[in-house]
Amino acid sequence: MNRIRRSQFVAGAVLSLACALPARTLAQPSAPPALQAQPSPPPSQLADKPGPSAAPGAAPATLGQQPASVPAGYAPPPGYPPPGGYAPGYPPPAGYAPPSGYPPSGYPPPGYPPPGYGYPPGYVPEPIAPPEPPRETSAFVGSVGFGLGVPYGVLGGAVTLGFDYLAIIAGVGTTIVAGAGYGIGARVYFLDSGHKLRPHFTAVWGTTAAYQITGSVDITGVLTGYGFYAGLDHDFGRLGDWYATYGLGYITHGSLPYGLTASDVGTPLKAMFSIGYRFGGK
């Protein structure tokens, strides 16, 4: 019994010794005092301290940038570089020249530009015409035209004088079969002269028709009365220059001479058309 107890005691001691040995072997020695962590300097000292490759007088390099290569003694202009802008030393100082070998040899390549490129031999480009001066505006508006209708003396010319919305019209022409005709009246515009399309209304007194009765004795004459037209001025060129007038009107003849019927002078619905030139206005 005593032998068994002694054996168990010896075995327990050996097992305890074997468990203690690996712990001592795996323990790491502490770092020597010389390798202990040193306190880092403040950020202000790091920002102001140039790198080992910085040239004297050069601006300090920022994080992520290489120090710029600038001539000795060069100083950037006041306010340069802009905040968050270019790298120090850019743009290059006055007197900068491109590096040697630029542009590369052989540039442009042989055969460039190709044959026939550009203007053909003997060609002289036409000079570019200067732009037209702006049109002078005026509150006064006038026009001269040639057309058909009572305002034009049946077939003739007329002059209008006035303003953007109101004008006096007077015309003289020929009735073809019975001598001269005339017309005088007023025209009201619904838009100013700055528009290419200008509707208007015209009221005029003058020669409204002419007649010719043939027989043993030929009788010719003219009729006078009123003409009322709804029309439109259309600027078909530069605004305020050439224009055309279209209109449709109703005319009256007054009393007819003895033996003349309404069918002899035609329908009271008459067309109006003219081509004219305007001056003044917008």
C-alpha positions as CSV (number, residue, x, y, z in Angstrom):
1,M,0.0,0.0,0.0
2,N,2.8,2.4,0.9
3,R,4.6,1.6,-2.4
4,I,1.5,2.5,-4.4
5,R,1.2,5.8,-2.6
6,R,4.9,6.6,-3.2
7,S,4.5,5.8,-6.9
8,Q,1.5,8.1,-7.2
9,F,3.3,10.9,-5.5
10,V,6.3,10.6,-7.8
11,A,4.1,10.5,-10.9
12,G,2.2,13.7,-9.8
13,A,5.5,15.6,-9.2
14,V,6.8,14.6,-12.7
15,L,3.5,15.7,-14.3
16,S,3.6,19.1,-12.6
17,L,7.1,19.7,-13.7
18,A,6.3,18.8,-17.3
19,C,3.4,21.3,-17.4
20,A,5.5,24.1,-16.0
21,L,8.3,23.8,-18.5
22,P,6.4,24.9,-21.7
23,A,5.1,28.0,-20.1
24,R,8.6,29.2,-19.3
25,T,9.8,28.4,-22.8
26,L,7.0,30.3,-24.6
27,A,7.3,33.5,-22.6
28,Q,8.8,36.3,-24.7
29,P,11.5,38.5,-23.2
30,S,10.6,42.2,-22.7
31,A,11.9,44.8,-25.1
32,P,15.1,46.5,-24.1
33,P,14.7,50.1,-22.9
34,A,16.2,51.5,-26.1
35,L,13.4,50.1,-28.3
36,Q,10.5,51.4,-26.2
37,A,7.9,53.6,-28.1
38,Q,9.1,57.2,-28.3
39,P,6.5,60.1,-28.1
40,S,5.8,61.5,-31.6
41,P,6.5,65.2,-32.2
42,P,3.6,67.6,-32.5
43,P,2.0,67.9,-36.1
44,S,3.1,71.6,-36.4
45,Q,6.7,70.5,-36.3
46,L,6.1,67.9,-39.0
47,A,4.3,70.3,-41.3
48,D,7.1,72.9,-41.2
49,K,10.0,70.5,-41.5
50,P,11.1,70.1,-45.1
51,G,12.1,66.6,-46.4
52,P,15.6,65.6,-47.0
53,S,15.5,66.3,-50.7
54,A,14.0,69.8,-50.5
55,A,16.2,72.5,-52.1
56,P,16.9,75.7,-50.3
57,G,14.2,78.3,-50.9
58,A,11.7,75.8,-52.3
59,A,8.2,75.6,-51.0
60,P,7.6,72.6,-48.7
61,A,6.0,69.6,-50.4
62,T,2.6,68.6,-49.3
63,L,1.3,65.1,-48.7
64,G,1.1,63.1,-51.9
65,Q,3.2,65.6,-54.0
66,Q,6.8,65.6,-55.0
67,P,8.9,68.7,-54.4
68,A,8.8,71.0,-57.4
69,S,12.0,71.7,-59.3
70,V,12.3,75.5,-59.5
71,P,15.4,77.7,-60.2
72,A,17.4,78.8,-57.2
73,G,16.0,82.0,-55.8
74,Y,12.6,81.8,-57.5
75,A,9.7,82.9,-55.5
76,P,6.1,82.4,-56.6
77,P,4.0,85.6,-57.0
78,P,1.9,86.8,-54.1
79,G,-1.2,84.7,-53.5
80,Y,0.3,81.7,-55.3
81,P,-0.4,78.8,-55.2
82,P,-4.2,79.2,-54.7
83,P,-5.6,77.3,-51.8
84,G,-6.0,73.7,-52.8
85,G,-4.9,74.6,-56.3
86,Y,-1.8,73.6,-58.3
87,A,1.4,72.0,-57.1
88,P,4.1,74.4,-56.1
89,G,6.1,75.7,-59.0
90,Y,3.3,75.7,-61.5
91,P,2.7,77.6,-63.8
92,P,6.3,77.8,-64.8
93,P,8.1,81.1,-64.2
94,A,8.8,83.7,-66.9
95,G,11.4,82.7,-69.4
96,Y,10.3,79.1,-69.4
97,A,11.3,77.1,-72.5
98,P,10.1,73.6,-73.5
99,P,12.5,70.8,-72.7
100,S,15.1,69.7,-75.1
101,G,13.8,67.5,-77.9
102,Y,10.4,68.9,-77.9
103,P,8.6,68.7,-80.3
104,P,10.0,65.3,-81.2
105,S,12.0,64.8,-84.3
106,G,10.0,63.8,-87.4
107,Y,7.0,65.8,-86.4
108,P,4.8,66.4,-88.4
109,P,5.1,63.1,-90.2
110,P,6.2,62.9,-93.9
111,G,3.4,63.7,-96.3
112,Y,1.5,65.9,-94.0
113,P,-0.5,67.9,-94.9
114,P,-1.6,65.7,-97.8
115,P,-1.3,67.0,-101.4
116,G,-4.3,69.2,-102.4
117,Y,-5.0,70.2,-98.8
118,G,-6.2,73.8,-98.4
119,Y,-7.2,76.2,-101.0
120,P,-6.5,75.2,-104.7
121,P,-3.7,77.1,-106.5
122,G,-4.7,80.6,-107.5
123,Y,-7.8,80.7,-105.3
124,V,-8.3,83.9,-103.4
125,P,-11.0,83.7,-100.7
126,E,-13.7,86.3,-100.9
127,P,-13.6,88.9,-98.1
128,I,-16.3,88.6,-95.5
129,A,-18.7,91.4,-95.9
130,P,-19.2,93.5,-92.7
131,P,-22.5,93.1,-91.0
132,E,-25.2,95.5,-91.9
133,P,-25.6,98.4,-89.5
134,P,-28.6,98.3,-87.3
135,R,-31.7,100.0,-88.7
136,E,-32.5,103.4,-87.3
137,T,-35.9,103.5,-85.7
138,S,-38.3,106.4,-85.7
139,A,-41.8,107.2,-84.3
140,F,-42.7,108.5,-87.8
141,V,-43.7,105.8,-90.4
142,G,-44.2,106.3,-94.1
143,S,-44.4,104.3,-97.3
144,V,-44.7,104.5,-101.0
145,G,-46.4,101.8,-103.0
146,F,-47.9,100.8,-106.3
147,G,-51.1,98.8,-106.5
148,L,-54.7,98.2,-107.4
149,G,-57.8,99.5,-105.5
150,V,-59.6,102.6,-104.6
151,P,-56.6,103.8,-102.4
152,Y,-54.5,103.8,-105.5
153,G,-56.9,105.6,-107.9
154,V,-58.1,102.2,-109.2
155,L,-54.6,101.4,-110.6
156,G,-51.7,103.6,-109.5
157,G,-49.5,104.7,-106.7
158,A,-50.1,105.9,-103.1
159,V,-48.3,107.4,-100.2
160,T,-49.0,106.8,-96.5
161,L,-47.7,109.1,-93.8
162,G,-48.3,108.7,-90.1
163,F,-47.3,106.7,-87.1
164,D,-47.3,103.0,-85.9
165,Y,-51.1,102.7,-85.5
166,L,-52.6,105.5,-87.7
167,A,-51.7,106.8,-91.1
168,I,-53.1,109.0,-93.8
169,I,-53.2,107.5,-97.3
170,A,-53.5,109.4,-100.6
171,G,-53.2,108.0,-104.1
172,V,-53.6,108.8,-107.8
173,G,-53.8,106.5,-110.8
174,T,-55.7,105.6,-113.9
175,T,-59.1,104.1,-114.6
176,I,-57.8,102.8,-118.0
177,V,-61.1,103.5,-119.8
178,A,-62.1,106.9,-118.4
179,G,-59.0,108.9,-117.4
180,A,-57.4,109.5,-114.0
181,G,-58.6,108.3,-110.6
182,Y,-57.8,109.3,-107.1
183,G,-58.3,108.2,-103.5
184,I,-57.7,109.7,-100.1
185,G,-58.5,108.3,-96.6
186,A,-57.1,106.8,-93.4
187,R,-55.6,103.5,-92.4
188,V,-55.6,102.0,-88.8
189,Y,-53.0,99.4,-87.9
190,F,-53.5,96.8,-85.2
191,L,-49.8,96.1,-84.6
192,D,-46.8,98.4,-84.6
193,S,-44.2,98.6,-87.4
194,G,-41.9,96.1,-85.6
195,H,-44.0,93.2,-86.9
196,K,-43.6,91.5,-90.3
197,L,-47.4,90.9,-90.5
198,R,-49.6,94.0,-89.7
199,P,-53.3,93.7,-90.1
200,H,-55.1,97.0,-90.8
201,F,-58.4,98.6,-91.8
202,T,-58.7,101.2,-94.5
203,A,-61.5,103.7,-95.2
204,V,-61.1,105.8,-98.3
205,W,-63.1,108.2,-100.6
206,G,-62.3,108.4,-104.3
207,T,-62.8,106.9,-107.7
208,T,-64.5,103.6,-107.2
209,A,-65.3,102.6,-110.8
210,A,-65.2,103.7,-114.4
211,Y,-67.6,103.0,-117.3
212,Q,-67.7,103.2,-121.0
213,I,-70.9,103.1,-123.2
214,T,-70.4,102.5,-126.9
215,G,-72.9,103.4,-129.5
216,S,-73.5,106.1,-131.9
217,V,-71.8,108.2,-129.3
218,D,-69.3,106.7,-126.9
219,I,-69.8,107.8,-123.3
220,T,-67.2,107.3,-120.6
221,G,-67.1,108.4,-117.0
222,V,-66.0,107.6,-113.5
223,L,-68.0,106.9,-110.3
224,T,-67.0,108.1,-106.9
225,G,-67.8,106.7,-103.5
226,Y,-66.4,105.1,-100.4
227,G,-64.2,102.0,-100.1
228,F,-63.7,100.0,-96.9
229,Y,-61.0,97.4,-96.9
230,A,-59.7,94.8,-94.4
231,G,-56.1,94.1,-95.2
232,L,-52.6,93.0,-94.2
233,D,-49.1,94.4,-94.7
234,H,-46.5,91.7,-95.1
235,D,-42.8,92.5,-94.8
236,F,-41.2,90.0,-97.2
237,G,-37.6,91.4,-97.0
238,R,-35.7,93.0,-94.2
239,L,-38.0,94.2,-91.5
240,G,-39.2,97.7,-92.4
241,D,-38.2,97.7,-96.0
242,W,-40.1,96.1,-98.9
243,Y,-43.6,94.9,-98.1
244,A,-46.8,93.7,-99.8
245,T,-50.4,94.7,-99.0
246,Y,-53.3,92.3,-99.4
247,G,-56.9,93.3,-98.8
248,L,-60.6,92.7,-99.6
249,G,-63.1,95.6,-99.5
250,Y,-66.6,96.8,-100.2
251,I,-67.2,99.9,-102.3
252,T,-70.2,102.2,-102.9
253,H,-70.9,104.3,-106.1
254,G,-73.6,106.7,-105.1
255,S,-76.2,107.4,-107.8
256,L,-75.6,105.9,-111.2
257,P,-75.9,107.9,-114.4
258,Y,-79.0,107.5,-116.6
259,G,-79.0,104.2,-118.4
260,L,-76.3,102.6,-116.3
261,T,-77.1,99.6,-114.2
262,A,-75.2,98.1,-111.2
263,S,-74.2,95.2,-113.4
264,D,-72.3,97.6,-115.7
265,V,-69.9,98.6,-112.9
266,G,-69.4,95.1,-111.5
267,T,-69.7,93.6,-108.0
268,P,-69.2,95.9,-104.9
269,L,-66.6,93.5,-103.5
270,K,-63.2,94.6,-104.7
271,A,-59.7,93.3,-104.1
272,M,-56.7,95.4,-103.1
273,F,-53.1,94.6,-103.7
274,S,-49.8,96.6,-103.7
275,I,-46.0,96.4,-103.4
276,G,-44.3,99.2,-101.5
277,Y,-41.3,100.4,-99.6
278,R,-41.6,101.6,-96.0
279,F,-39.3,104.1,-94.2
280,G,-39.1,105.0,-90.6
281,G,-40.8,103.1,-87.8
282,K,-39.2,100.2,-85.8
